[in-house]
């Protein structure tokens, strides 16, 4: 049994943040609105996602010293195509001409944004890049040109250009950042529960630190797996943690599917133990289902992460300095960055590693694993609760833990509480895995 769904979106509407005139807008080519392949179909609101991409790029060069004659800084970001092309893209003008973009790209293919920054003159031999200047310059261009542009400002030449096709392999990119200097300025990424943040890069002073934006040869990525960043290939601790994060994710889709299956089974009362019957003016089961499939491609026999999950990034570094006390992980709401803290690795790694004999008779944190930690964190992404049909709001942590989540089960708070979704999913998963029902938490 599947629920029917619908998707809605809005046009890209980005305001310039600096009083700069865009010098040269590209008049043709892929539009920013089409990065996910949505030409001729639905139109997505891309503002936050593209700005998060700009934030990532600017973190790489904040604090770098640009000199005359240096090669430009170049960066390419892949964007997964997640929306089917339009089914009727011909006949929209008097000549009946079809736009070639309507023939593709297909889901599973890739588009990209090409970034380029070079120091031209500016009346000085060199200049230091600031985070704010980088961010504001790119966002100004983004707000002025729908298909990308290039401009000159304060001695720098900026270019941002959406294009069809994937980025070239990294080894083909001859243009590293002009400097390895890391900015002390913290990013402004919105995060769940707090906006405080720490240094954005890998540990400074370590020349062996490398940036891996895609899964490397270890471990082999699963379908639609997120990316990895700041894991050092020659560091055994980094390598071990990366493998654990990856191995936990192998069970992620199965756990999510257990929740979907419980929703679809009218004889399964697991839903009513964690959520009220209605979500605003719509059926509560329908609302929770719509939330889950923002992250999951629903297939009972072969569940897989939704293609949008590839936009998430597992950060090796504690980039907001929040791994203290009982914190297991945290998530950047708009950036899609997440970090699994060291204390989380004391838990069973995979959901399947949890021994049913140790769980007792009630739903509790004994069900926790690194897999369930990933389940919890992904609900904080703005592409989930904020973007679901008839959204009730952002999913945060107003009632953490099994007992508090159970206490808000009859209120609208449950739909905005990440642990309500997580314990509902774990409850459904271990009901089946352990072959028995678990009592209410206390």
N, C-alpha and C positions, 0 to 999 in steps of 0.2 A: 504494500500500500504506500502510495506517495501523496504528499500534499501538493496542491497546485501553488505556484509561486509567480510573482511578477517583480520586475526590477524597474526602478525609476532613477533619474539622474538629472543633472543640470549642466548648462553650458559652462565652459571654462571662463571664469571672470576674475582676472587678476589685476589689481590696481598697482600702478607704478609706485614705488616707495622712495624714489629719488626724483628731483626735478630735472631729469635728463631726457634729451630727445634721442630716440632710437635712430641711428644714422642710416642703417641699411637693412630693411626687413626683407626676408626671402619671400618672393612672390609666388612660389610654387613648392611642391614637395609635401611630405607628410606634415599634418597638423599636430600640435601638442594634444589636442582632443582625441586624436586617432591612435595614440601610442598603444592602447590596448586593443586596437582593431575595431573600434566602434563606429567607423564611418558607415553611414547608411543604415545603422541599427540604432541602439540606444545611445544616448550621449551621457558620458560620465562626468562628474565633477572632479576634475583632476588637480585642483589647486593645491591641496595639502600634500598629495603624493609627489608632485613635481617639486614643490618647495622642499620636501624632505630630501629629495635627490640632490637639489642644490646645496642643502646643508651638508650632506655627505661629501660633496666635491670640495666645498669651501673648507671643511675640516682638514682636508689633505694639504692645503696650501696656506692656511692661516699661519702667519709668522714667517713664511718663506721670503727670502730676499731675491727679488728679480733684478737682473742686471742687463744693460744693453748688450745685445749680441747673443744672449742666452737663447737656446731653443725654447719655443713656447711650452707651457704646461698643457698637456692634452689628457682628456679623460673620456671614456665611453661607458655608458650605462645601458645594460640590456633591459628591455621591457617585454614581459611575456604577453602575448596576444591571448586574451581571455574572453573576447566577445565575438560571436559569429558575425560574418559580414552581412550586409543588408541583402534581402532576398529580391528586391526590386529597385535596382539602381539605374534603370534605363527609362527613357521617356520623360525625364524631369525637365527637359527644355523643348523648345519647338522643333529641334532637329532630331530628337530621340536618341541623342548620343549617350553612351554609357560611360560613366567615370571608371577608369581602369582599376581604381582602388576597390571597387565593389566586387571584383573577382577574388579578393583575398584581403589580408592574409588570413589563413586558417588558424583556428585555435591550436596552440602548441608551437606556432612559429614565434618569431621574435622581431621586435623593432628596437630602436636605440635612440639615445640622445648623445650627440657629440659636443663636448665642451672644449674650448680653446682659450687660453689666456696668455698674452705676451706683453712684455714691457717695451714700449716704443720710444718715448722720449721723456715728456713730463718735466723737462728742464733740469733733470738730475741724472747721474750715472747709474743709480740704482734706487729701488724703492721696496719697502717691506709691506707685504700684503696683510691687511687686517680682516678678521672674520666678518665684521659688519660691512666693510666696503665690498668684499667679495659677494656676500649674500645679497646686498641691496642692488649691486650692479646687475647681477644675473636676473633678479626678480623684476627689475625695471624693464629689461629686454623681454622677459616672459610676458609682462603685462602689456607690452606694446605691439608684439608681433605674434600672430597665431601660428606661423610656420617657421619660427626661428629668425635670428638676425645676427648682425655683428655691429659693434659700435666702438668708438674710442672715447675714453674719459680718463682724465688725470694721468695721461701718459700710457695707459693700458688699453690694449685692444681686446675686446671681449667677443666671444661667439658662442652661441648655444643653438643647436640645430637638431630637430627631430628627423630621423631618417628611417626608411624601411630596411629591414635586414639586421642581423645580429652584429655585435661588436667583433672586430678581428681578434684572434688569439692575442693574449697579453704580450707574448714574446715578440710580436711583430710591432709593438708600440715603442718607437725609439725615443720618446720624449718623457722622461721622468719629471717630477716636480723640480723646480729650480733649486730647492734647498730642502734639507731634512729637518729644518727647525720646526718644532712643534709649538703651536700657539698655547699660551696660558689662558686664553679667553675661553670660557665654557660655552658649549652649544646651547641653543635656546629650545631644544627639543622638548615638547610637552610629554610628560610621563604620567603614568597612573600614580595617583596618591601624592605626588610631589613634583615640583619643577626644579629641584636642586640637581646639580650635575657636576661632574668632575672633568678632568682632562679628557679630551675626545680621542686621543690616539693610544698606541701601544706603549708599554713602558719605555720611558726615555732613557737614553744612554746605552741601549742594547742594540748594537749594529746588526745582530742576527735576526731582529724582529722583521717579519715579512707580512704583507697584507694579502690575504687570500679572499677575494670577493666571491669566488665560486668554489664548490667543494673540490679539493685536490684529489690526487689518485688514491688517497686513503681518507675516509672509506669511500667506497663507490656510492654515489648518491642514489636514493630511492626516488620514486616518481614524485615530481613536483616538490622536492625537498628544498628547504630554505638554504640560504648561502651562509658562508662562514667568513669571519674577519678577525684579523690579529692573532690567529693561531700560528705559532712559529713552527715551521716544518722540521727544524732540527732540535726541537725541545720535546723530550719524552713526556713531560707532564702535560704540555699543550696537546700533544698527539693523543694521549690517553683520554683526556677530557673531551676532545673533539669526537673520538670514537664513542664515548659514552652518550654524548648528546645525540649523535647520529643513531646509535642503537636504540635509545629510548624512543626516538621518532618512528621506528619501525612498527611500534604498537599504537601509535597515536591515532591513525585512521580507524583501527579496529575499536578503540575505546569510543571515539566519536560516533561510529556507526551503531554501537550498542545503545547510545542515547536515542538515535534516530529510530531504531527498531522498537524501542520501548514506547516512543511517541505514537508510532503507527499501530501498536497493538492495543485495541480498546479494552482488552482484559488485563492489561498491565497497569497497576496503580502506582508505579514508581514516580510518574510525573506528578501526581497529586500530593506526593510527600514533600515536594520541593518547590512547587509553583501553584499560584491560584488558578482558578478555572478560566478567568478572563484576563486579557492583557489590553487594558484600555477598552476599546470597542470591538476587539477581535478575539477569537478563540485562542486561549493561552497556549495550547499544544501547537497550533499553527505558528504562533509567534516564535516559540522556542525552536521549532523546526526551521523557520526562516533564518534564525540566527545561526544555527548549526551549519546550514548549507552555505553560509558565507565562507566557511572554511573547508567544507567537505563536499566531494562529489559523491552523492548518495548512491551506493550500490551495495546491497546486502551481501552479495557474493564476493565482490572485489572492491571494497571502499578505497578511495584514494584522496589525498589532499586536493583541495581546489587549486587550480593553476595560480590563483593570486598568492598562495602561500610562498611561492618562489621569491616574492618581493621581501620576505622577512630575512633578517640577518642575525645569526648567532654571533655575538661579540665575545671574544675571549677576555677582554679587559673589563674590569669593574668600572665602566665608563661614567657612572654617577656616584661611585663610592658608597653604595647602599648595602653591601654585603656584610652586615653585622647582625648580631643577635640571632633571631630565628628566621631571618629573611632567606628564602630559598632561591628567589629569582626576581627579576623585575623587567619591565617592558616599556619601550618608548612608544607612546600612543601613535604619533604621526610618522616617526622615522621607521618603525618596524624593527628597530634594534631590540634584542633581548639578551640578557646575561644570566646564565645559570651559576649561582654562587657555589663555592666549594662545599659548604655544608649540605647542599642538595645531593651530592654524590655519596653521602652516607646512606641514603635511601636505596631501596632496590632500583636498579637502573630501568629495566623494562617492566611494563605492567604485568607481563607474564611471569616475572620473577617473584611476585608477591605470593607467599604461601597461604593458601586458604585456611590452613589450620591455625594460623597466627592472628586471624582477623577478628576472632570473637564472634559475638552474636549481633552486634550493632554496627551501623555505619560509623566510621571514625577515621581519624588521620592515619590509622594503621594501613589504610588502603593506598596511602601516598606512594609515589614513585617518581622518578625523573620524567617518565611519560606523562603522568597526571600533572606534574609541574608545568610541562609544556602545554598541556590542554588548558590549564588555568590561564597562563600568560597570554596565549593567543586571543583570548576573549577580550583583552584590553585594547586590541588594535582598533583604530577608528574605522577600518573597513568592515567591522563586524557590527557591534551594537549601534554605532552612530549611523551606519549606512544601510541597515536592514529596512525592509518595507515597513512603513508606519512606525518608525523608530520611537521608542519610549525614552531614549537617551543613551549616554555612554555607559558601558559596563565597567564598573570600578570595584572597590572592595568595601562597601558600606557594612557588610556583615560577614567578616571572615570566619572561617572554621565551620565544622559540621554543625555544632550545636546552634550557633548564631544564624547560620543559613536556614536551619530547620525552623527557628523561631520566626523568621520573616516569610515563611512559605505562603501565608495567606494575604500578603501585601504586595503592592507593585514594586517594592524594593527588590524582591527576588529576581525580577527581570533585569535589574541593573547591577546584580551582584555576581562576580565571577565565580565565587565558590558555590553559589546555588547551581550553576551549570556544571561545575566540576564534580560536586558530590552527587548530583543527579546522574551524571555519566558514569562515575565510578560505581554507584549503586547498581545501575543497570548492567554494567560490565561484569561485576563480580557476582551478581545474582546468577548470571549464565555460566561464568567460568567456574564458580564453586558449586553450582547445582543446588543452591539454597537461597532463601530470602533472609535479608538482614533487617533487624529491628531499627527503630528510630534512634537517632543519636541522643546522648544525654551528657 
